[in-house]
């Protein structure tokens, strides 16, 4: 399935993923051990395409903490941002012709292409 999409990431986003994933609430919700989370993150980072962020238009998002994701999407020429937080990304992403979809919407798109 990963062959159908490309994950874009830079160092800031990778660090943010790790920070969030190791929060006690997230570990509990995932039902995974720290070691399992490390393995998942290592796999994700190994599969991701590294993006160098050169262009940082500001302001982008209503939540400045989301700007790093938009930076990667814009500089990596993403087709879409996949997030549960569509509200914070929609306005800025559409300015750069980037769709904003939930994980469920992405899976539906993938399934209907087959």
Order of alpha helices (4+ residues) and beta strands (2+ residues): beta-alpha-alpha-alpha-beta-alpha-beta-alpha-beta-alpha
